[in-house]
Amino acid sequence: MKQLIVLGITGSIACVRAFDLCRSLRRKGFEVQVILSKAAAGMITEQAMEFASGSPVITEITGKIEHVKFFGKNGKAKLLLIAPSTANTISKIAMGIDDTPVTTFATVAIGSKKPVLLAPAMHKPMYKHPIVLENLEKLEVHGVKIVSPLEEEGKAKMQSIDEIVFEIEKALMEQKLKGKKILVAYGAFQEKIDDVRVITNNSSGKMGCTIAAELMKQNADVKVFGNGARESYFDFTEIKEADVLEHATLKELEKNYDYFICPAALPDFYSKAKKGKIKSGKIIALELIPKEKLIEKVVKKFPKLKVIAFKAEHGKNKKELEALAKAMAKSKKLFGVIATNLSKNPVGKDESEMFICFAKKQKWTKGSKKEIAEEITKNLK
């Protein structure tokens, strides 16, 4: 069953972005009910938002007591998002004033202890007004989540749609990983051949990126090392060289982490790098020397750390892949192993099938990277 989000739109010019915000929410699987203030209706039409949401737009409180229907004791809405939220609306909600449909919905939602998110948008001097800042702090004390604006060009612009949607998903998800420290490493890493050329692979980083996002939605304290796909809200350190990743990881894990999750596509070999640039135009031979795995170094140095590794094979059937994953988990003393067959699940593909191997749970999971990431994170606590 789809979760219902109420989207309140108030009179900032940023309301022109509400159409795309509404469509993004629906693509994420939410049902959306729009409330349009009179000021906002002068900038974006009721018909446009009805098309975006797929439902008639609320522009006034009627005898149907819409505010109670959605946010009363048995209200059907899961969350109220006000985006954009003006200085006027913020201050009214903070003072308990409900003289517009949007502020009336906010009063009932806060009183019913339903999640409320505000995405401010206004000129920067308005945002920096001490009373407005005090009102934002007051709302946060009462459990309202403020999605901080982007301060640029003399304005406090409404936050990116991706970040707003992330905060909604986070607000509605069970916060079972709150307080857990997790390091995630992902992407394609390099080994030098000379000072110009490298050995690498074509990993996109999508799986690691999706896992990190899912962990953050469950309120884990997540740090990311890597390259490739990323989200704006990550605590992200870009690293491309395998040796730099190894050094950074071993140093970072000294800070008492609970989990290390490593879908990083690290080179299995290195070549004795030549200084300068190898001249072209002739055949050269590279000696590839096997490398000790980063996972092995981590387990040796941090034996109590819960480590989740990824194993990519080619041309193996399901039984063979299961056996390899189980053997790897046992021999290397890993918390979990996620295995895949690259001959059927090419790198970078959005849909995959993976074998998820934990001590108490082993299963095949097929679907989007998000669905697989959700299945992996179910095993963390």
N, C-alpha and C positions, 0 to 999 in steps of 0.2 A: 504493500500500500504506500502511495506517495505521501511524503510529508508536505504539509501546507505552510508556505511562507507568506506573510503579509508584507507587501512592499509599500511603504509610505513615501510619497514624493512631494517635496516642498519647493518653495519658490526661489531656487538658485538656478542660474543658467546651466549648471551642471546637470540639471534634470533631463537635458537632451541625451545624456548617456544612460538614462534609466531604461530606455528601450532595449539596448544591447545587454544591460545587466539582467533584465527580466528574461530575455531569451537564453542567456547563459545559465540562469537558474533552472530553467525548464530543461535545457540540455543535460544538466546534472541530475535530472530526475525529480525535481521539486514541482509541486503545484503552486502557482502564484496568484494571489489576490492583490490587486492594486488599489491603493487609496490615493486620490489626487487632490491636493489642496487647491484652493481657488487661484492662488498666485502661480502655482505650477501649471495649471490648466491654460494659462496665458502663454506658456512657452512650449508645452508638448501636449498634443491633443488627447482627449479621452479615447477617440477611435484608435489612435496609434497604440495606446497602452492596452486597449481591449484586444487588439490583434496580437500584441506581444505576449500577453498573459493567457489568452484563450478564454477569458472570463469578463463579464461586465464590470466596469470600473466603479468603485464607490467614491462619490463626491460629496456626500452629506450623510449625516446620521438621521435615520428615519424611524418610524414606528416598528421597524424590524429589529431595532436595537443591535445594529451590526457589530458594534464594539464588544457587546456581551456574547454575541453568537460566536465570535472568533476567539475572544480572550477571557470570557467568563469562566466560572468553575468547570464547566464541561465544554469549554471552547475548543473548536476543532483545529485552530492554528497552533503550530509548534514554535513559531518565532516571529517577532516583529523586526523588520529592517526599515530604517528611515534613511533613504539615500536618494538625493542629497539631503542633508539636514542643515538648515540655515541657523544663524545665530539666534534669530527670533524664536524658532522652534525649540532649539536647545534650552534657551532660558525659560520658555514657558513650561516645558516638561519638568525642568529642575524645580520650578516654583509650584508645580501641581496645577497649573492652569490648563484647561482643556476646552478651548473655544474654537477649535477647528477639528475636522474629522481625524486628522493625523494625531493631534495631541490628545484627543479623547481615547483613541486606540492605545496610545502610549500609557496613559493613566491606568487603564484597565489591565494592560499587559504587565506593567510593573507591579501593580497591586496583586495580580494573580501569580507573581513570581515566574512569569514566562520569560525566556531569553529575549532581550531587546538589544539591538545593535544600531548605533548611529554612525553615519559616515558624513562628517562635516564637510561643507564646501562654502567658501566665502572669500572676500578679500582679506589679505593677511592682517591688516590693522584690526579688522573685526575679530579675527581669530585670536589675536594677541590681547584683546581687551581683557583686563584683569577680571571683570565680572563674568565674562564668557568662560574664561579658564576656570574660575571658581565653580561655575555651574557644571562644567564638564567633570571636574573632580567630584562634585557632589553626586552626580549621576553614577559615576564609577563606584562610589561608596555604596550605593544602593543596587549594585549588580549590573548596571548598564555597561555594555562593552562599547568603547569608542574606537572606531577604526580610523586611526590617525591619518590626517590628510597629507598630501604631498605639498611641501612648501617650496614654491618656485614662481618666478616671474611676478613677485609681489602678491601672490595669491596663495590661499590654502586650498588646493585643488582636491576634489574627491579622489580617494585612493583608487588604485587600479581595480578593474572588475575582478580579475583573478584573485587578488588578495581579499576582496570583500567576500567572494564566494567561499574562499578557504576559511575565513573566520566564521561563516555561517555553518559550514560542515563541522568545524571544530566545536562550535557551541552546541551542536546537536549530537555529538558523538560521546560515547562513554569515555571518561577521562582516566582510563585504567593505568596509563603509563605516566601519570603525573609524578614528577620528581625523579624519574629514571633518566640517567645520562647515557646517551647513545651516540656513538661515532659511526658514520656511514661513509664509505669510500667507494667511488664509482667513476666510470669513464674509461677511455682508452689512454694508456700510458706508453711512454717512449723510452727506448734504450738507444744511446748514441752509436752510430757507426763511425762518424767523424764529427767535426765541429759544425757540420751543416745538415747531414742526413741522419735519419733515425729509423729504428725498427718499431712498428706499432701495429695497431689493428683498427677495425672499423666499428668498435663499440660506440653506441649512441649515448649511453648513460641514462636512457629512459627508465629502465627498471629501477635503478638506484634512486633516481629522482622521485619516482612514484612512491617507493618505499619510504623515503625521507618525509615526503608530504603526509603520508598516512600516519607515521609516527608522531608528527607534529600535531595532527588533528586530535590525537589522543593525549596531548599535553606533555609529551616527552620533551626533555631538553636535548635537542638534536644539533650536532655539528656535522658539517659535510666537507669532505675533502674530495676534490676531483675536477672533472671537466665534462663538457657536453651539456645535456639538458639540465635546467635548473629553474627554480622559482624565485621571485623577487624577495620573498619573506624568509629565505634560507639564511642561516649563519654559514656562509659558503666561503671556502678558501680554494681558489683555483690552483690546481697543481697538474702539470702535464708529464713531468719526468718521474719514472718509476723509483729511482733512488731518493728523490726528494719526498715522494709520498711515503716511502718506507721510513725515512728519518722522522718526518712530521708525525706519522701515525704512532710510532713507538714512543715518541716524546709526549704526545697528547694523551695517550692512554695511561700515563703515570698519574693523571688527574682523577683517578677513581671512577672510571666508567662502569656501567652495568652491562652494556652490550657493545660489541663491535660487529657491524654488518658490512660485508665486503663483496659486493657484486662487481668490483673493479676488474677490468680486463688487463691484468698485468702480464708483461712479457715473461715467457717461461725460459728464455735464453737471453744472454747478452753477448756482445762482441767486443773484443778489445779495441776500444775506439782509437782511431788515428787522429793525430793532431792536424789541424787545418782542414783542407778539403781534398779528398781522394780524386785524382785526375780522371776524367772520363776518357772514352775512346778505346779502352782495352778491357779485357776480361779480368775480373778480380775474384778472389775466393775469400769468403768470410768464414771464420771459425766461430760457430755458435756454441756457447758454453752454458750448460744448464744452471739455472739460478735456484737458490733456496727460496721457497715460497714465503711470502710475507705472512701468511696465515700461520705457518709453522713457527716463525720467529715470535709472533704475538702470543701464541699458546705457551711457548717456553717461558717467556718473560712474565706473562700474566695468567698463571694457571687457573685462577678463580674467575676470570672474565668469561662471560657467555659470548661465544664467537659463532657467527653464522656465515658460512662460506658458500660460494656458488661454484658449481662444476659444469663445464660445457664439454660435451662429447660429440662425436660425429659418427653417424652410421650405427649406433647402438639401438637394440630393441628395448622395450620397456623393462623386461626382466633383468637385462644386463645393466641398464642404467640404475635400476633400483639397487642391485647388488653393489655396484660401484659407490653409490651415495652412502649406503649403510656402512660399507667397509671404510670409507673415508671418515665418516663421523666417528666411528669407533677407534680407528687407528690414530687419528689426530686429536681425539678427545674434544670434539666440537659440540656445541649446543645444538646446531642444526646444519643441514646441507640442502641446498636447492639445486637440483640437477635438470639439465635440458639437453635435448638432442638437436644440434645445430643443423643437421641435414633436413629436419622437418620444421625447425623453428629458427629461421635465419636471423642474424643480428639486425637489430633495428626494427623488426616487425612489431606492429602494435598488438597483435594477437599471438599468444604463445600457449604452450602446454609444458608444465614443469612438474617434476616430482619433488614434493615437499617432505623432507625427512627430519623429524624430531624424535626424541627418545620415546615419547608417549603417543606420537601421532605421525603416521605416514600416509600420504594420499597424493594422487595425481590431480592437478588443477589445470583446467583449460579455460582461457578467456582473455580479457583485456589485461594489460599490465596492472591496472587499478584493482581488478578482481583478484589477481594473483598476489599483489601487495597486501590486500586486506586479509587474504588467507594466511600469509606468512606472519603478519603482525598479530593475528589471533593467538599465536603460540607464545607471545611475550607477555610478561606480567611483572 
